[in-house]
Amino acid sequence: MPKAGKVKLTVRDLTGRVLYTTYNEYLKGENTILVTRDQLEVGGLLLYDLTFDNEVKSMKMLNIR
């Protein structure tokens, strides 16, 4: 992260259904958000959005169950 601030993580399945959301304060630099497979209801290819300072970065993850 370029500076400290609030970050929102949203994990969705391929249909757009929200599976997990968290919103926390993080420090400048590299941070880790741990999401266990038990917190997600499905396996397979999932999409996630990181929102920080009015910027959204969308990426993919693979959840193997």
Biopython code that builds the backbone (N, CA, C, O; Angstrom):
import numpy as np
from Bio.PDB.StructureBuilder import StructureBuilder

atoms = [
    (1, "MET", "N", (0.830, -1.165, 0.000)),
    (1, "MET", "CA", (0.000, 0.000, 0.000)),
    (1, "MET", "C", (0.881, 1.236, 0.000)),
    (1, "MET", "O", (1.883, 1.287, 0.713)),
    (2, "PRO", "N", (0.521, 2.208, -0.777)),
    (2, "PRO", "CA", (1.353, 3.404, -0.851)),
    (2, "PRO", "C", (1.310, 4.258, 0.408)),
    (2, "PRO", "O", (2.233, 5.028, 0.675)),
    (3, "LYS", "N", (0.227, 4.120, 1.187)),
    (3, "LYS", "CA", (0.101, 4.852, 2.443)),
    (3, "LYS", "C", (-0.893, 4.116, 3.336)),
    (3, "LYS", "O", (-1.645, 3.264, 2.865)),
    (4, "ALA", "N", (-0.894, 4.443, 4.608)),
    (4, "ALA", "CA", (-1.830, 3.812, 5.537)),
    (4, "ALA", "C", (-3.255, 4.255, 5.211)),
    (4, "ALA", "O", (-3.481, 5.371, 4.745)),
    (5, "GLY", "N", (-4.208, 3.361, 5.465)),
    (5, "GLY", "CA", (-5.598, 3.726, 5.212)),
    (5, "GLY", "C", (-6.523, 2.536, 5.296)),
    (5, "GLY", "O", (-6.113, 1.418, 5.608)),
    (6, "LYS", "N", (-7.784, 2.806, 5.011)),
    (6, "LYS", "CA", (-8.816, 1.779, 5.058)),
    (6, "LYS", "C", (-8.853, 1.012, 3.746)),
    (6, "LYS", "O", (-8.785, 1.596, 2.665)),
    (7, "VAL", "N", (-8.962, -0.311, 3.861)),
    (7, "VAL", "CA", (-8.995, -1.192, 2.691)),
    (7, "VAL", "C", (-10.224, -2.094, 2.807)),
    (7, "VAL", "O", (-10.535, -2.614, 3.878)),
    (8, "LYS", "N", (-10.903, -2.263, 1.694)),
    (8, "LYS", "CA", (-12.039, -3.178, 1.645)),
    (8, "LYS", "C", (-11.683, -4.318, 0.700)),
    (8, "LYS", "O", (-11.246, -4.090, -0.428)),
    (9, "LEU", "N", (-11.873, -5.543, 1.171)),
    (9, "LEU", "CA", (-11.670, -6.736, 0.350)),
    (9, "LEU", "C", (-13.029, -7.393, 0.150)),
    (9, "LEU", "O", (-13.738, -7.679, 1.115)),
    (10, "THR", "N", (-13.385, -7.627, -1.098)),
    (10, "THR", "CA", (-14.632, -8.312, -1.436)),
    (10, "THR", "C", (-14.302, -9.497, -2.324)),
    (10, "THR", "O", (-13.651, -9.337, -3.356)),
    (11, "VAL", "N", (-14.748, -10.697, -1.931)),
    (11, "VAL", "CA", (-14.532, -11.914, -2.713)),
    (11, "VAL", "C", (-15.886, -12.331, -3.299)),
    (11, "VAL", "O", (-16.885, -12.404, -2.584)),
    (12, "ARG", "N", (-15.905, -12.604, -4.616)),
    (12, "ARG", "CA", (-17.136, -12.969, -5.314)),
    (12, "ARG", "C", (-16.928, -14.246, -6.112)),
    (12, "ARG", "O", (-15.806, -14.579, -6.493)),
    (13, "ASP", "N", (-18.031, -14.963, -6.362)),
    (13, "ASP", "CA", (-17.946, -16.088, -7.286)),
    (13, "ASP", "C", (-18.135, -15.539, -8.704)),
    (13, "ASP", "O", (-18.312, -14.334, -8.884)),
    (14, "LEU", "N", (-18.099, -16.406, -9.693)),
    (14, "LEU", "CA", (-18.158, -15.952, -11.081)),
    (14, "LEU", "C", (-19.513, -15.380, -11.479)),
    (14, "LEU", "O", (-19.619, -14.714, -12.509)),
    (15, "THR", "N", (-20.558, -15.628, -10.678)),
    (15, "THR", "CA", (-21.869, -15.045, -10.963)),
    (15, "THR", "C", (-22.019, -13.667, -10.324)),
    (15, "THR", "O", (-23.015, -12.982, -10.558)),
    (16, "GLY", "N", (-21.035, -13.253, -9.517)),
    (16, "GLY", "CA", (-21.084, -11.951, -8.868)),
    (16, "GLY", "C", (-21.586, -11.992, -7.441)),
    (16, "GLY", "O", (-21.648, -10.954, -6.782)),
    (17, "ARG", "N", (-21.945, -13.160, -6.949)),
    (17, "ARG", "CA", (-22.438, -13.292, -5.567)),
    (17, "ARG", "C", (-21.289, -13.045, -4.595)),
    (17, "ARG", "O", (-20.222, -13.646, -4.719)),
    (18, "VAL", "N", (-21.511, -12.169, -3.641)),
    (18, "VAL", "CA", (-20.487, -11.829, -2.651)),
    (18, "VAL", "C", (-20.393, -12.953, -1.625)),
    (18, "VAL", "O", (-21.384, -13.321, -0.995)),
    (19, "LEU", "N", (-19.177, -13.496, -1.467)),
    (19, "LEU", "CA", (-18.928, -14.590, -0.531)),
    (19, "LEU", "C", (-18.293, -14.105, 0.762)),
    (19, "LEU", "O", (-18.492, -14.705, 1.819)),
    (20, "TYR", "N", (-17.530, -13.021, 0.680)),
    (20, "TYR", "CA", (-16.775, -12.556, 1.850)),
    (20, "TYR", "C", (-16.436, -11.086, 1.658)),
    (20, "TYR", "O", (-16.066, -10.661, 0.563)),
    (21, "THR", "N", (-16.564, -10.319, 2.724)),
    (21, "THR", "CA", (-16.178, -8.909, 2.705)),
    (21, "THR", "C", (-15.526, -8.562, 4.039)),
    (21, "THR", "O", (-16.003, -8.975, 5.095)),
    (22, "THR", "N", (-14.442, -7.807, 3.986)),
    (22, "THR", "CA", (-13.814, -7.283, 5.197)),
    (22, "THR", "C", (-13.372, -5.856, 4.914)),
    (22, "THR", "O", (-13.041, -5.504, 3.782)),
    (23, "TYR", "N", (-13.371, -5.046, 5.958)),
    (23, "TYR", "CA", (-13.029, -3.628, 5.840)),
    (23, "TYR", "C", (-12.202, -3.263, 7.065)),
    (23, "TYR", "O", (-12.722, -3.244, 8.181)),
    (24, "ASN", "N", (-10.912, -2.972, 6.868)),
    (24, "ASN", "CA", (-10.010, -2.708, 7.992)),
    (24, "ASN", "C", (-9.007, -1.619, 7.648)),
    (24, "ASN", "O", (-8.840, -1.247, 6.487)),
    (25, "GLU", "N", (-8.347, -1.118, 8.676)),
    (25, "GLU", "CA", (-7.235, -0.175, 8.521)),
    (25, "GLU", "C", (-5.940, -0.956, 8.356)),
    (25, "GLU", "O", (-5.711, -1.935, 9.065)),
    (26, "TYR", "N", (-5.094, -0.532, 7.426)),
    (26, "TYR", "CA", (-3.809, -1.184, 7.214)),
    (26, "TYR", "C", (-2.708, -0.139, 7.135)),
    (26, "TYR", "O", (-2.957, 1.020, 6.804)),
    (27, "LEU", "N", (-1.487, -0.563, 7.444)),
    (27, "LEU", "CA", (-0.330, 0.312, 7.418)),
    (27, "LEU", "C", (0.260, 0.409, 6.021)),
    (27, "LEU", "O", (-0.028, -0.412, 5.150)),
    (28, "LYS", "N", (1.080, 1.416, 5.825)),
    (28, "LYS", "CA", (1.795, 1.577, 4.569)),
    (28, "LYS", "C", (2.714, 0.380, 4.365)),
    (28, "LYS", "O", (3.314, -0.116, 5.318)),
    (29, "GLY", "N", (2.825, -0.086, 3.117)),
    (29, "GLY", "CA", (3.701, -1.205, 2.811)),
    (29, "GLY", "C", (2.923, -2.474, 2.522)),
    (29, "GLY", "O", (1.742, -2.432, 2.178)),
    (30, "GLU", "N", (3.596, -3.595, 2.666)),
    (30, "GLU", "CA", (2.983, -4.891, 2.370)),
    (30, "GLU", "C", (2.156, -5.371, 3.557)),
    (30, "GLU", "O", (2.610, -5.331, 4.700)),
    (31, "ASN", "N", (0.947, -5.821, 3.276)),
    (31, "ASN", "CA", (0.030, -6.321, 4.297)),
    (31, "ASN", "C", (-0.536, -7.651, 3.828)),
    (31, "ASN", "O", (-0.491, -7.972, 2.641)),
    (32, "THR", "N", (-1.068, -8.422, 4.769)),
    (32, "THR", "CA", (-1.671, -9.714, 4.472)),
    (32, "THR", "C", (-3.083, -9.754, 5.026)),
    (32, "THR", "O", (-3.329, -9.369, 6.169)),
    (33, "ILE", "N", (-4.008, -10.225, 4.198)),
    (33, "ILE", "CA", (-5.374, -10.485, 4.639)),
    (33, "ILE", "C", (-5.583, -11.983, 4.491)),
    (33, "ILE", "O", (-5.554, -12.512, 3.380)),
    (34, "LEU", "N", (-5.793, -12.664, 5.604)),
    (34, "LEU", "CA", (-5.964, -14.109, 5.576)),
    (34, "LEU", "C", (-7.448, -14.452, 5.449)),
    (34, "LEU", "O", (-8.264, -14.050, 6.278)),
    (35, "VAL", "N", (-7.779, -15.191, 4.410)),
    (35, "VAL", "CA", (-9.137, -15.686, 4.201)),
    (35, "VAL", "C", (-9.022, -17.199, 4.097)),
    (35, "VAL", "O", (-8.379, -17.717, 3.184)),
    (36, "THR", "N", (-9.643, -17.905, 5.032)),
    (36, "THR", "CA", (-9.570, -19.360, 5.015)),
    (36, "THR", "C", (-10.633, -19.933, 4.087)),
    (36, "THR", "O", (-11.630, -19.276, 3.791)),
    (37, "ARG", "N", (-10.415, -21.145, 3.637)),
    (37, "ARG", "CA", (-11.393, -21.748, 2.735)),
    (37, "ARG", "C", (-12.720, -22.006, 3.427)),
    (37, "ARG", "O", (-13.754, -22.102, 2.766)),
    (38, "ASP", "N", (-12.704, -22.121, 4.760)),
    (38, "ASP", "CA", (-13.952, -22.281, 5.504)),
    (38, "ASP", "C", (-14.801, -21.006, 5.478)),
    (38, "ASP", "O", (-16.023, -21.073, 5.610)),
    (39, "GLN", "N", (-14.160, -19.855, 5.308)),
    (39, "GLN", "CA", (-14.898, -18.594, 5.226)),
    (39, "GLN", "C", (-15.576, -18.425, 3.871)),
    (39, "GLN", "O", (-16.519, -17.646, 3.738)),
    (40, "LEU", "N", (-15.099, -19.150, 2.876)),
    (40, "LEU", "CA", (-15.686, -19.093, 1.537)),
    (40, "LEU", "C", (-16.577, -20.313, 1.352)),
    (40, "LEU", "O", (-16.210, -21.412, 1.766)),
    (41, "GLU", "N", (-17.719, -20.139, 0.750)),
    (41, "GLU", "CA", (-18.698, -21.208, 0.644)),
    (41, "GLU", "C", (-18.447, -22.157, -0.528)),
    (41, "GLU", "O", (-19.013, -23.249, -0.572)),
    (42, "VAL", "N", (-17.617, -21.755, -1.460)),
    (42, "VAL", "CA", (-17.414, -22.555, -2.673)),
    (42, "VAL", "C", (-15.936, -22.649, -3.005)),
    (42, "VAL", "O", (-15.120, -21.867, -2.518)),
    (43, "GLY", "N", (-15.612, -23.615, -3.839)),
    (43, "GLY", "CA", (-14.264, -23.734, -4.358)),
    (43, "GLY", "C", (-14.242, -23.306, -5.812)),
    (43, "GLY", "O", (-15.273, -22.967, -6.392)),
    (44, "GLY", "N", (-13.066, -23.326, -6.384)),
    (44, "GLY", "CA", (-12.935, -22.979, -7.796)),
    (44, "GLY", "C", (-12.392, -21.578, -7.992)),
    (44, "GLY", "O", (-11.784, -20.999, -7.092)),
    (45, "LEU", "N", (-12.619, -21.044, -9.176)),
    (45, "LEU", "CA", (-12.130, -19.715, -9.530)),
    (45, "LEU", "C", (-13.016, -18.651, -8.894)),
    (45, "LEU", "O", (-14.236, -18.665, -9.063)),
    (46, "LEU", "N", (-12.401, -17.733, -8.166)),
    (46, "LEU", "CA", (-13.117, -16.644, -7.509)),
    (46, "LEU", "C", (-12.489, -15.318, -7.918)),
    (46, "LEU", "O", (-11.326, -15.272, -8.318)),
    (47, "LEU", "N", (-13.246, -14.266, -7.818)),
    (47, "LEU", "CA", (-12.780, -12.918, -8.123)),
    (47, "LEU", "C", (-12.719, -12.129, -6.827)),
    (47, "LEU", "O", (-13.551, -12.317, -5.939)),
    (48, "TYR", "N", (-11.735, -11.246, -6.719)),
    (48, "TYR", "CA", (-11.705, -10.384, -5.536)),
    (48, "TYR", "C", (-11.319, -8.968, -5.921)),
    (48, "TYR", "O", (-10.551, -8.733, -6.855)),
    (49, "ASP", "N", (-11.879, -8.036, -5.169)),
    (49, "ASP", "CA", (-11.629, -6.610, -5.370)),
    (49, "ASP", "C", (-10.996, -6.046, -4.113)),
    (49, "ASP", "O", (-11.483, -6.278, -3.007)),
    (50, "LEU", "N", (-9.909, -5.307, -4.283)),
    (50, "LEU", "CA", (-9.290, -4.544, -3.203)),
    (50, "LEU", "C", (-9.594, -3.079, -3.468)),
    (50, "LEU", "O", (-9.221, -2.540, -4.510)),
    (51, "THR", "N", (-10.264, -2.440, -2.531)),
    (51, "THR", "CA", (-10.627, -1.033, -2.685)),
    (51, "THR", "C", (-9.840, -0.218, -1.673)),
    (51, "THR", "O", (-9.887, -0.477, -0.471)),
    (52, "PHE", "N", (-9.111, 0.779, -2.187)),
    (52, "PHE", "CA", (-8.311, 1.654, -1.337)),
    (52, "PHE", "C", (-8.269, 3.040, -1.958)),
    (52, "PHE", "O", (-7.924, 3.196, -3.129)),
    (53, "ASP", "N", (-8.621, 4.038, -1.170)),
    (53, "ASP", "CA", (-8.482, 5.432, -1.608)),
    (53, "ASP", "C", (-9.186, 5.671, -2.949)),
    (53, "ASP", "O", (-8.608, 6.274, -3.853)),
    (54, "ASN", "N", (-10.421, 5.205, -3.077)),
    (54, "ASN", "CA", (-11.258, 5.350, -4.280)),
    (54, "ASN", "C", (-10.691, 4.657, -5.514)),
    (54, "ASN", "O", (-11.059, 4.995, -6.639)),
    (55, "GLU", "N", (-9.810, 3.705, -5.314)),
    (55, "GLU", "CA", (-9.244, 2.914, -6.414)),
    (55, "GLU", "C", (-9.581, 1.449, -6.159)),
    (55, "GLU", "O", (-9.466, 0.965, -5.033)),
    (56, "VAL", "N", (-9.998, 0.746, -7.214)),
    (56, "VAL", "CA", (-10.361, -0.666, -7.089)),
    (56, "VAL", "C", (-9.430, -1.488, -7.966)),
    (56, "VAL", "O", (-9.255, -1.193, -9.148)),
    (57, "LYS", "N", (-8.835, -2.519, -7.381)),
    (57, "LYS", "CA", (-8.002, -3.456, -8.132)),
    (57, "LYS", "C", (-8.691, -4.814, -8.076)),
    (57, "LYS", "O", (-8.918, -5.350, -6.992)),
    (58, "SER", "N", (-9.026, -5.374, -9.239)),
    (58, "SER", "CA", (-9.725, -6.655, -9.325)),
    (58, "SER", "C", (-8.758, -7.734, -9.786)),
    (58, "SER", "O", (-7.983, -7.538, -10.722)),
    (59, "MET", "N", (-8.821, -8.887, -9.104)),
    (59, "MET", "CA", (-7.936, -10.002, -9.439)),
    (59, "MET", "C", (-8.676, -11.323, -9.275)),
    (59, "MET", "O", (-9.828, -11.353, -8.841)),
    (60, "LYS", "N", (-8.005, -12.405, -9.623)),
    (60, "LYS", "CA", (-8.589, -13.738, -9.540)),
    (60, "LYS", "C", (-7.833, -14.565, -8.508)),
    (60, "LYS", "O", (-6.651, -14.336, -8.254)),
    (61, "MET", "N", (-8.539, -15.534, -7.917)),
    (61, "MET", "CA", (-7.888, -16.493, -7.021)),
    (61, "MET", "C", (-8.497, -17.865, -7.254)),
    (61, "MET", "O", (-9.623, -17.983, -7.739)),
    (62, "LEU", "N", (-7.768, -18.867, -6.916)),
    (62, "LEU", "CA", (-8.241, -20.240, -7.041)),
    (62, "LEU", "C", (-8.367, -20.826, -5.645)),
    (62, "LEU", "O", (-7.382, -20.904, -4.911)),
    (63, "ASN", "N", (-9.569, -21.236, -5.276)),
    (63, "ASN", "CA", (-9.829, -21.832, -3.971)),
    (63, "ASN", "C", (-10.038, -23.328, -4.180)),
    (63, "ASN", "O", (-11.055, -23.754, -4.728)),
    (64, "ILE", "N", (-9.076, -24.109, -3.744)),
    (64, "ILE", "CA", (-9.140, -25.556, -3.914)),
    (64, "ILE", "C", (-9.688, -26.157, -2.616)),
    (64, "ILE", "O", (-9.113, -25.973, -1.543)),
    (65, "ARG", "N", (-10.782, -26.861, -2.728)),
    (65, "ARG", "CA", (-11.421, -27.465, -1.545)),
    (65, "ARG", "C", (-11.102, -28.925, -1.472)),
    (65, "ARG", "O", (-11.547, -29.609, -0.550)),
]
sb = StructureBuilder()
sb.init_structure("model")
sb.init_model(0)
sb.init_chain("A")
sb.init_seg("    ")
for serial, (resi, resn, name, xyz) in enumerate(atoms, 1):
    if name == "N":
        sb.init_residue(resn, " ", resi, " ")
    sb.init_atom(name, np.array(xyz, "f"), 0.0, 1.0, " ", f" {name:<3s}", serial, name[0])
structure = sb.get_structure()
